[in-house]
Amino acid sequence: MKQNTPHPTPAPERRTFLKLGGATAAGLIAQATLGEKAIAQPSTIENAGAAPAMPTRNLGRTGYKTGIFSLGGQAALEHANNADIAVPIIERALDLGVNYFDTSSIYGGPERWSEQYYGQALKGRRAQAFLASKTKERTRDGSLRMLETSLKLLNTDHLDLWQLHDIGIPEDVDQVFGKGGAMEALLQAREQKMVRYLGITGHFRPEPLMTAINRYPFDTILMALNAADGQHFSFMESLLPLAVEKQMGIIGMKVPGRSRLLANWTPPSLERQQHSWEGAVITNRPGTLTMREAMSFTLTLPVSTVIVGCDSIAQLEENVQLAREFTPLSERQMASIQEKAEPVAKAALFFRFVTRG
């Protein structure tokens, strides 16, 4: 396996904190401007599931308004034979006004449990959901096969959003844009109305994502954004402003860093950590933030929504309530949370230190 050796980790700089306020303000102004355009574009998707108490934002140029909290397709939703827990979580999310749902062709292993659970839960309620899935395949033919199975498992004739999954190194960009690459599949699927919008995702390094969105006008980008971001290979510094400039729908993920940012997190055994993520940072200490701090930090950034995987209905309800109570943080509060997260930053950004090949 080829390993992509990380660059030396730069020391934290105060300019990261100072630039944050400007980037946030510029992004929110851009969102407000885009809002006028987006409202004028008709959407064929029902927003019936969006409760008035859930704040909404424009999903870039799509014309769709998404609740600021969205359901991730991992956690309970990727565990095998877990329908008794996973399906009620999805159903409860719909009841609470969540209207953006994330999954992927690789969540839940070869059986693709996550897509299976969504397919069960959305029967009769498909119009309430903006449904997003992904292809990790880098070729046209491989991606089209992934899409065919996704549509079957999800019990739908189309996806609202189909995304290139985990673009992290330059080779990924070369492969998907090359002859016979996955971009050909995305464009064909949209032309044939199997998907409505096209997106890209990543959490490893910002530069390949910047190259990709400069090369093609994707509708959305799903990127890792949390309070530790400024410490290592920052996505907020250059990638986020570029996505704002391009008026993309911006979806934040890894908000609590798989719980590693949270003070109430109990680290699993070192053996289990090593098995789960090859090359990832191993830690035996809990985080430093509350979920309210973690979510408020990312929601203050110019994002359309954040996706968070949930293990229980209680956890889902807590996250929805945090989104309903959200008010933007000041620049001072943002800097304070960043500083509070610094001691656990590398562990919380474990996904940026994994072995790539």
N, C-alpha and C positions, 0 to 999 in steps of 0.2 A: 504494500500500500504506500502510495506516494504521500509524503507528509509536507504540508505547506508550513514552513517554519515561520512563526509569528515574528513580526518586527520587534525590536526592543521596546518595552513598554515605557512610554514617556511619563515623566513625573507630572503630577497634577499641576495645572497652572491656574492662577486666579482669573486669567482672561476667559477661561471656560465659563466661570460663574458670571462674569460681567457681560459676555456676549449673549448669554441665554435670554436676558430680558429683551434685548433688541430683536432677537430671532422670534421670540414668542409674540411680541407686539406686531411685528411685520406679518407674521403668519396669520394672526387673528384679523388684521386689517384685510389681508388678501381673502380670507374666508368670507368676510362680510361683503366684499365686492363681488365675489363669486356667487354669493347667495342670491343676489338679484337675478343673475343669469340662470342659476339652477332652478329657481322657482318658476321661471317662464317655460322651462322644458317639461313637457308632459311626461309623467311616469306611468307605465302600464302595470306597475306592481302596486297592490293594495298596501297601504300603510295602516291597515285596520288594527294591527297588533300593537301600535305605538300608543301607550298610555300618555295622557297629557302631562303626568307628573314626571315622565322621563324626558329630560332635555334631549333635543335632536340637533344634528348638524348635517350640512350638506356632504354627501359622499362625492367630493370633487365635482367633476363635470357631468356626472351621471344623471343629475336631477332627482336623485333619491335622497330622502332624509333618513338617517339612521340614528337610533338611540345611541347615546354616548357610551353605554355599556353593551357589549355584545358577547355572545357565548362562544368560547373556544371549543375545538373539537377533540381536545385531549383530556387528561385527568380521567374521571370516571367514564368518559365517552370513548376511550380507546382500550379499556380493559375487556378481556375476553369473557364471553358469557355473562355480561353485566347488564342485560336489558332491564332487569327489575329496578335498577338504580338509574341507569343512563336515560332511558326513555322518559320517565317522570321528570327528570331534570329539564329536558328539552321542552316537554309539555308545560311545565311550570314557567319556564322562561317566556314562552309565548303568552301565557296568561298575564305575566307581569309587564308585558309591553316590549320585551326584547324583540327586535325585528331583523337583526343581522346575525347569521349563523355560519360559523367557520368549520371546515373539515378538510380532509386531504385523502388522497388515494393511498397514503402510507400510514395513516393513523389506525392503529390496531393490527398491524402486521399484515400478512398475506390475506387474511380473512376480511380486512378492512372494516373492523367492527364499528368504527365511528360513523362511517357512511351507512352501515346497516341500521344503526340506532336512529339516525336522522330519518332514514327512509320509513321506519315504523312510526316515529313520532309525528311526522309531517303529513301523514295520510289525512286528507280532508282539510288540511290547514296550510297547504303549500303557498297560497296567496298571501299569507301573513309573513312569509319569510323571504328575506334577501339571502339566497343560498350560495355560498362560496366554497369551491373546492380547488384542488391543486394537482399538478402533475410533477413528479420528481424525475420523470423520464426526460432525457435530453434530445430524443429523436422525434421526428414527425410520427412515424408509425407506432412507436412505443407509447407516445402521448395519446394518440387517437384510441388505442386499445384501452388505456387508462380511463379515458373519458367515457367510452362505451360502457365500461363496468360501473363507473361512478353513477351514470344516469340510471342504470338498472337497479343498483343498490339503493339509490335515493328515491326511487319511484317517481321520477320526474322526466319530462321530455326536454328539459333545458336547465342549465345553470345560470344564475344571474351573474356570476363572476367565476372565471377560470383563470388560475394563476400559475406562473412558473414558480416552482417550489425550491426555496433554499439556494438562491444564486449567491455564491459566496467568494468564488475565486475567478480570475480572468478566464480560465479554461471553461467554466460554466457558460460564460457569455459567448465565447467562441463557438461552443457546441450548439447552443440553442439558436444562434443566428446563422449558423453555417448551413450549407446545402443539406436538405433532408433533416434539418433541426426542428426542435419543438415549436419554434415560432411559426413554422408553416402549418402545424396542427392548430395552433391558437387562431390563426387567421382563417383557416378553412372552417373551423368549428363556428366561428362568429358569422361567417358568410352563410353557412347552412343553418343558422339560427339555433344551434345546439347550445350556444352560450351567448350572453348579451354583452358582457364587458370583459376586458382583458387586464390582468394584473401581474405583478411580480412580487416576490417575497424574499427576505433574507435577514440574517442575524449575525453573520460572521465578520464580514468587512464591508465598509461603505463604498469603497471605490468601484468594485464591479457593478454594484447596483446603480451608481451614478453613470457609469459607462452605458449600461443597458437603457436607462430612461432617457439618456441623451440620444440614443440610437432609435428608439421607438416611443411614440406617445401613449404609453400605457394609461389606462383609466385610473388604476389604483396602485398603491404600494403598501405592503404589509411589512413593517420593520420593527426591530427590537428597540424599544424606548423605555428606559426606566431611570431611576434617580442615580444609578451608578454609571450611567452611560459616559459622562464626561471624563472618566478616569482611564478608560482603555478603548482605543479604536472608535472614537465617538461618531455616532450617527447624527447627533444633534448639530454638530459643528458645520458640516457641509451638505450632507445628504438631505436632511430635513428641509433646510432653506431651498434647496434645488427642487424638491418635490412640491413645496409651497408655490414656488415661482411657476411651476408647470401646471398648477391648479389640479393636482391629482387628489383623489380620495386617499387619505392617509390613515392607515389602521395601525395602532400601536399594539405590540405584543410583548411578552416577557416582562410585564409590568411589575410583578413581585419577584422576577428572576427564579421561577419555579419554587417560590416561597423562601428562597435564600436571603432575600432582603428583610424578611419579617422576623420580628423579635419573638414571636410565638412558634417559630419553626423548630422542630426537633430534627437535627441532622440524622439521616440514616447511617447505617454502618459504613465504614470506609470501603469495605469489600463491595457493598451494593453500589456505592457511588462510582467506584472504578469500573464496575460491570456496565453501568448505565450509559456512561459517556466516556469513550476512550480518549485519554489525554486531557480530560476536563479537570478543573481545579477541585481538589479535595479539601473539605473543611469539616471541622468538628465543633464549630461554634454557630449559634443562631444569628439571625440578622439584627437590625437595629431600628426598623421602621414598623409602624402600624400599616395595615392595609389601606386605611384612609389616606395616610401620607403618601404611600406608593401610588395609589390610583389618582389622587389629586395632582400629584406632580406631573404624571403623564397627560392627564386631561387638560392641564393648563397649557401644554404645548399645542401647536396648531394641528391637532389630529381630528379626524372625523369621528372616530370611535376607538375604543380599546377592546380587545378580545381577551377573555380570561377563562381558562378551563376550571371547572368546578367538580368537586368530589361528592357533593351532597346538595339537596334542596336548600338546607339551611345556609350553606356557603353561598349559593346562588342568590338567595334572598338578601343576605348581608351585602353582597356586591351591588345588587340593584339599588338597595337603599342608599349606599354610598354615592352612587351615580346620581340619584334623585336629589341628594343633599349637596352635591358639588357646587362650590363657588371657586372661581379662579384664584390662584395664589398670587401674592405679590412677588416681585423679584427678590426681595429679602427672604421671604419664606421659601422660595425655590432654592436659593443658595444655601439656606440653613439645612434643608432636607438633603441636598447633595453632600454637604459636609458630614451630616449624620450618617450617610450611607457609605462614606469613603472607607472605613475600616473593613467592610465586607464587600467592597466593590468587585474585586477580582473573582470571588466566589459567586457573587450574584450575576456576573457576566461569564459564567462557566462556558457558555455556548460559543464564546469568542476564542476559546483556548483549546478546542477539541482538535483531534487529529483529522486532517482533511486529505482526501485522496480521490 
